[in-house]
Amino acid sequence: MTTVLNVELGERSYPIHIGAGLLDDSALFASLVKSEQVVVLSNEVVAPLYLDRVRAHFSARRCEVLVLPDGEAHKTLESFGQVMGFMLEKRLERGALLVALGGGVIGDLGGFAAACYQRGIDFLQVPTTLLAQVDSSVGGKTAVNHPLGKNMIGAFHQPIAVIADTDTLSTLPARELHAGLAEVIKYGLIRDLPFFEWLERHIDALLARQPAALAEAVQRSCQNKAEVVAADERETGERATLNLGHTFGHAIETASGYGNWLHGEAVAAGMCMAAQLSARAGWLSAAELERTLALIARAQLPVAPPPDISAATFRELMLHDKKNIGGRIRLVLLQGLGKSCVTRDYDDALLEAVLRREPAA
């Protein structure tokens, strides 16, 4: 069964197709792709698994393929330049379509290249990881990393559609599956208490890759993301709550070297830090904090950052976050399970205690 959700953005609205076997749905691809020139961007892990099946839908068109190395370490300006050079060499025109086949790195990098090539061409998201299906493929955020900060160079550029084939999750390494669950749990924490409670009941089924549970998690996550993006496309308000744990998490990724901690792993630890700060501020009860940490631990994700990142290093890297205003670190904090806010109004001493990993009083 296929579920179709819509991201309502006026003339930039687009569908999210979620279901099993969608990579082989020729009618679906034909209904979405009108371009005569197509470039499929993938990586060395995903391409051997799925490239031929996707490329088959473009046999009647001019189709170019670029396969990049896998991993966050390659989400760079150098890789961006490689994609741009490839499209220029192939003389792709403004009417061309870029298909991003892979996880979050390919989606972010491909989307950024599509946003910039000839000032913007269409792109189609075909996410193959849980993290990409529930989060990064939806919403039009595209970017590359810089040694001084993650996702600091990018653009808002919405795809024409998202095709999330849940069958691809069967080939996902366990560590990648767990990392994707961090973004799933995030939706329950920031705005959807019933979903958080569902996850408490079904986390073992998700870890066991039960198809019905995975399909439900992807659908409910995408529904939450679509609603937030439709209300706040360019992150001037509510959309910033989707960054729960990300300010801490991006600092972890940058300090550890991109790729050593997966994005979802860093976000999981970051969400725990945000929850701890929320509890110290009196916004989250001890029981709610315990439920948060317990669910993240059950998802086999880290609940603490690497011990070798100092409080000073955390602060320096967090100051590079895109949400900051006037040199003050803005954070997404919890005001209870299923309720969040973006704020600069917190006690700096409490943040310092969290960064120093001091025991709560």
C-alpha positions in Angstrom: 0.0 0.0 0.0 1.3 3.4 -1.0 0.7 6.5 1.1 0.9 10.0 -0.5 1.4 13.0 1.6 1.6 16.6 0.3 3.9 19.4 1.4 1.7 22.4 0.9 3.8 25.3 -0.4 1.6 26.9 -3.0 3.3 26.6 -6.5 6.2 24.7 -4.9 4.0 22.0 -3.3 5.0 18.5 -3.9 4.0 14.9 -3.0 5.8 12.4 -0.7 5.2 8.8 -1.9 5.8 6.2 0.8 5.5 2.5 0.3 7.1 -0.8 -0.6 8.4 -1.5 -4.1 8.2 2.0 -5.3 11.7 1.8 -7.0 10.1 -0.5 -9.5 6.9 1.6 -10.1 7.5 2.8 -13.7 4.1 4.6 -13.8 5.1 6.7 -10.7 8.4 7.8 -12.1 6.8 8.5 -15.5 4.1 10.7 -13.8 6.8 12.8 -12.0 9.6 13.0 -14.5 9.1 15.2 -17.6 12.7 16.2 -18.3 14.5 14.8 -21.3 17.9 15.1 -19.5 18.4 13.3 -16.2 21.4 13.0 -14.0 21.3 10.4 -11.2 23.6 11.1 -8.3 24.4 8.2 -5.9 27.2 6.8 -3.9 29.4 3.7 -4.0 27.3 1.8 -1.4 23.8 2.5 -2.7 24.5 2.4 -6.5 25.3 -1.3 -6.7 22.0 -2.0 -4.9 19.5 0.3 -6.6 21.0 2.3 -9.4 20.0 -0.1 -12.3 16.4 -0.2 -11.1 16.1 3.6 -11.0 18.1 4.2 -14.2 15.7 1.8 -16.1 12.9 4.4 -15.7 14.9 6.8 -17.8 15.9 4.5 -20.7 14.0 6.6 -23.2 15.7 9.8 -22.0 19.3 11.0 -21.9 20.5 9.8 -18.5 23.9 10.5 -17.0 25.1 8.9 -13.8 27.6 10.2 -11.2 28.6 7.9 -8.3 30.5 9.5 -5.4 32.3 8.0 -2.4 30.0 7.3 0.6 29.9 9.2 3.9 29.6 12.5 5.6 33.3 13.2 5.1 32.5 13.7 1.3 29.7 16.3 1.9 32.1 19.1 1.0 32.6 22.0 -1.4 35.0 19.8 -3.3 32.3 17.2 -3.9 29.9 20.0 -4.8 32.4 21.2 -7.4 32.7 17.7 -8.8 29.0 17.5 -9.3 28.8 20.9 -10.9 31.8 20.1 -13.2 30.1 16.8 -14.2 26.9 18.5 -15.2 28.8 21.2 -17.1 30.8 18.6 -19.0 27.7 16.7 -19.9 26.1 20.0 -21.1 23.0 19.6 -19.1 20.5 22.3 -19.8 18.2 24.3 -17.4 15.4 21.8 -18.1 17.4 18.9 -16.7 16.5 16.9 -13.6 18.8 15.7 -10.9 17.8 12.5 -9.1 19.3 12.1 -5.6 19.5 8.4 -4.9 20.9 7.7 -1.5 20.9 8.9 2.1 21.1 12.4 3.6 24.5 13.2 2.2 23.5 12.5 -1.4 20.2 14.3 -0.9 21.8 17.4 0.7 24.6 17.6 -1.8 22.5 16.8 -4.8 19.9 19.3 -3.8 22.5 22.0 -3.3 23.9 21.3 -6.7 20.5 21.4 -8.3 19.8 24.7 -6.5 22.9 26.3 -8.0 23.3 24.8 -11.5 22.1 27.4 -14.0 20.5 29.2 -11.0 18.3 26.2 -10.3 17.1 23.0 -11.9 14.6 20.4 -10.7 15.5 17.5 -8.5 13.8 14.4 -7.2 14.6 12.9 -3.8 14.8 9.1 -3.7 16.0 8.5 -0.1 17.3 5.0 0.8 18.0 5.4 4.5 15.6 5.8 7.4 17.1 9.2 8.3 16.7 10.5 4.8 13.1 9.1 4.4 11.8 10.6 7.7 13.7 13.9 7.7 16.4 15.2 5.3 14.6 14.4 2.0 11.6 16.5 3.0 11.6 20.3 3.3 14.1 21.6 0.8 17.1 22.2 3.0 20.3 21.5 1.0 23.9 22.1 2.1 27.5 21.0 2.4 29.7 21.0 5.4 32.7 23.2 6.2 35.5 22.5 8.8 34.1 25.4 10.9 30.5 24.2 10.9 28.0 21.7 9.5 25.5 22.7 6.8 26.7 26.3 6.9 26.8 26.5 3.1 23.6 25.8 1.3 20.2 26.9 0.0 16.5 26.2 0.4 15.5 24.3 -2.8 12.4 22.1 -2.7 12.3 18.8 -4.7 9.6 18.1 -7.2 8.7 15.0 -5.2 10.0 12.4 -2.7 9.9 8.7 -3.4 10.5 6.7 -0.2 10.6 3.0 -0.9 10.5 1.3 2.5 11.9 -1.9 1.0 15.3 -0.2 0.9 15.5 -0.2 4.7 16.0 -4.0 4.6 19.5 -3.5 3.3 20.4 -0.7 5.7 23.2 -1.5 8.2 22.0 -1.7 11.7 24.0 1.4 12.8 22.3 3.4 10.0 18.9 2.2 11.0 19.5 3.2 14.7 20.8 6.6 13.5 17.5 7.2 11.6 15.5 6.4 14.7 16.9 9.5 16.4 15.0 11.8 13.9 11.9 9.7 14.3 12.0 10.1 18.1 12.6 13.8 17.6 9.1 14.3 16.2 7.5 12.7 19.2 9.5 14.9 21.5 8.9 18.2 19.9 5.2 18.1 18.8 3.5 14.7 18.8 3.1 13.0 22.2 0.8 10.2 20.9 3.6 9.3 18.4 6.2 9.3 21.3 4.0 6.9 23.2 3.6 4.8 20.0 7.3 4.6 19.8 7.7 3.5 23.4 5.4 0.6 22.5 6.9 -0.2 19.1 10.6 0.5 19.3 11.4 -3.2 19.4 9.4 -3.8 16.3 11.3 -1.0 14.5 14.6 -2.5 15.5 13.4 -5.8 14.2 12.5 -4.0 10.9 9.0 -5.1 10.9 7.6 -3.6 7.7 4.3 -2.4 9.1 6.1 -0.6 12.0 8.6 1.0 9.7 6.0 2.2 7.3 4.0 3.7 10.2 7.1 5.5 11.5 8.0 6.9 8.1 4.5 8.1 7.4 4.0 9.7 10.8 7.4 11.4 10.7 6.8 12.7 7.2 3.4 14.0 8.2 4.9 15.9 11.0 7.7 17.3 8.9 5.3 18.3 6.1 3.0 20.2 8.5 5.9 22.1 9.9 7.5 22.9 6.6 4.2 24.1 5.1 3.7 26.5 8.1 7.3 27.8 8.1 9.3 26.9 4.9 12.4 29.1 5.6 12.7 28.4 9.3 11.7 31.8 10.7 9.6 30.2 13.5 8.2 26.8 14.2 10.5 24.9 11.8 13.5 25.7 14.0 12.0 23.2 16.5 12.9 20.4 14.1 16.5 21.1 15.2 16.0 19.6 18.7 19.4 18.3 19.7 21.0 19.5 16.5 23.0 22.4 17.9 24.7 20.1 20.3 24.8 17.3 17.7 26.4 19.4 15.0 29.1 20.4 17.5 29.7 16.7 18.2 30.0 15.9 14.5 32.4 18.8 13.8 34.6 18.1 16.8 34.7 14.4 16.2 35.5 14.7 12.5 32.6 14.3 10.0 31.6 10.7 9.7 33.1 9.3 12.9 29.8 9.9 14.6 26.8 9.4 12.3 24.4 12.4 12.2 21.6 10.5 14.0 24.0 9.4 16.7 25.1 12.9 17.3 21.5 14.2 17.3 20.5 11.5 19.8 23.2 12.6 22.3 22.3 16.2 21.5 18.6 15.6 22.3 19.6 14.0 25.6 21.6 17.2 26.4 18.7 19.4 25.4 16.4 17.3 27.6 18.8 17.5 30.5 19.0 21.3 30.2 15.2 21.5 30.0 14.9 19.4 33.2 17.5 21.6 35.0 15.4 24.6 34.0 12.3 23.0 35.5 10.5 22.6 32.2 10.7 18.8 32.0 9.9 16.6 34.9 12.4 13.9 36.2 10.0 11.2 34.9 9.8 12.8 31.4 13.5 13.1 31.3 13.9 9.4 32.2 11.4 8.4 29.5 13.3 10.4 26.9 16.7 8.9 27.8 15.2 5.4 28.1 13.6 5.5 24.6 16.8 6.8 23.0 18.8 4.1 24.8 16.3 1.4 23.7 16.9 2.6 20.1 20.6 1.7 20.7 21.7 5.3 20.4 24.2 7.2 22.5 22.7 9.2 25.4 25.9 11.2 26.1 28.5 13.0 23.9 32.1 11.9 23.5 33.9 12.5 26.8 36.8 14.2 25.2 34.8 17.3 23.9 35.3 20.0 26.4 32.7 22.6 27.4 34.8 25.3 25.8 34.9 23.4 22.5 31.2 22.8 22.6 30.5 26.5 23.1 32.9 27.6 20.3 31.3 25.2 17.8 27.7 25.9 18.9 28.3 29.6 18.3 28.6 28.8 14.6 25.0 27.4 14.6 22.7 29.0 12.0 19.9 29.7 14.5 22.0 32.1 16.6 21.1 35.7 16.9 23.4 38.5 18.2 26.1 36.0 19.3 23.7 34.2 21.7 23.2 30.5 21.2 19.6 29.7 20.5 18.5 26.3 21.6 15.5 24.0 21.1 14.3 23.0 24.5 11.4 20.8 25.8 8.5 22.2 27.8 7.2 18.7 28.4 7.0 15.6 26.2 5.5 16.7 22.8 6.0 20.4 23.4 9.1 22.4 22.4 10.3 26.0 21.9 13.3 27.8 20.4 14.8 30.1 23.0 17.7 32.2 24.1 16.1 32.7 27.5 17.9 30.1 29.6 20.3 30.2 32.5 23.8 30.1 31.0 25.1 28.4 34.2 22.7 25.5 33.5 24.0 25.2 30.0 27.5 25.2 31.3 26.6 22.4 33.8 25.2 20.3 30.9 28.3 20.9 28.8 30.6 20.0 31.7 28.5 16.8 32.3 27.9 17.8 36.0 25.5 15.6 37.9 22.1 17.1 38.4 21.4 18.4 41.9 
